[in-house]
C-alpha cells in the first residue's frame, strides 16, 4: 500500500524520542517474543478502543458497525502519528 504523505526525516523522529531507563530497557529485553507480541497486541486493542470511543462521542447516531468500519478505515489509511493525534 502506498501512502501519499511524505515521511518525516529520521532526525526529526529521533529528536522526539524519549530515552528509557536502563532498568526498563532490561525488563523489555527480558521478555520473550510471545510476551512482546502480546504487549503490542494489547496496545493495539487499547488504541482501537480509544478511537472507537472518540468516534462514538463525535457521532452518537452511528451504529457499532459504522464505528468499527471507520476504525478499520483509519488504521488502514492513516499514519500511526495521525491516529495517536486523534486519540490524544
C-alpha positions in Angstrom: 0.0 0.0 0.0 1.4 3.4 -1.0 0.9 6.3 1.3 0.5 9.8 -0.2 2.1 11.5 2.8 5.7 12.4 2.9 7.7 10.7 5.6 9.3 12.7 8.3 13.1 12.8 8.3 14.6 10.2 10.7 16.5 13.0 12.5 13.1 14.6 13.4 11.7 11.4 14.7 14.9 10.7 16.8 14.7 14.2 18.3 11.2 13.4 19.6 12.1 10.0 21.1 12.3 9.7 24.8 15.0 7.7 26.4 14.1 5.0 28.9 15.9 3.9 32.0 18.3 1.0 31.9 16.0 -0.9 34.3 13.1 -0.6 31.9 15.3 -1.5 28.9 16.5 -4.6 30.8 12.9 -5.5 31.5 11.9 -5.3 27.8 15.0 -7.3 26.8 14.0 -10.0 29.3 10.6 -10.5 27.7 10.0 -13.5 25.4 9.0 -12.9 21.8 5.5 -14.1 22.7 5.3 -11.6 25.6 6.4 -8.8 23.4 3.8 -9.7 20.7 1.1 -9.9 23.4 2.1 -6.4 24.7 1.9 -4.9 21.2 -1.4 -6.6 20.6 -2.8 -5.1 23.9 -1.6 -1.7 23.0 -3.2 -2.0 19.6 -6.5 -3.0 21.2 -6.3 -0.1 23.6 -5.8 2.4 20.8 -8.6 0.9 18.7 -10.9 1.2 21.8 -9.9 4.9 22.2 -10.5 5.6 18.5 -13.9 3.9 18.7 -14.8 5.8 21.9 -14.0 9.2 20.3 -15.9 8.3 17.2 -18.9 7.3 19.2 -18.8 10.6 21.2 -18.5 12.6 18.0 -21.1 10.5 16.1 -23.7 9.3 18.7 -26.1 8.3 15.9 -23.7 5.9 14.3 -24.2 2.2 14.7 -21.5 -0.1 16.2 -20.9 -1.4 12.7 -20.3 2.1 11.3 -17.9 2.9 14.1 -15.9 -0.3 13.6 -15.8 0.4 9.8 -14.4 3.8 10.5 -11.8 2.4 13.0 -10.7 0.0 10.3 -10.5 2.7 7.7 -8.4 4.9 10.0 -6.0 2.0 10.7 -5.7 1.2 7.0 -5.3 4.7 5.7 -3.8 6.9 8.4 -0.3 7.0 9.8 0.4 5.9 13.4 1.1 9.6 14.2 -2.3 10.7 12.8 -4.1 8.0 14.8 -2.3 8.9 18.0 -3.1 12.6 17.5 -6.8 11.7 17.0 -7.0 10.0 20.4 -4.8 12.5 22.2 
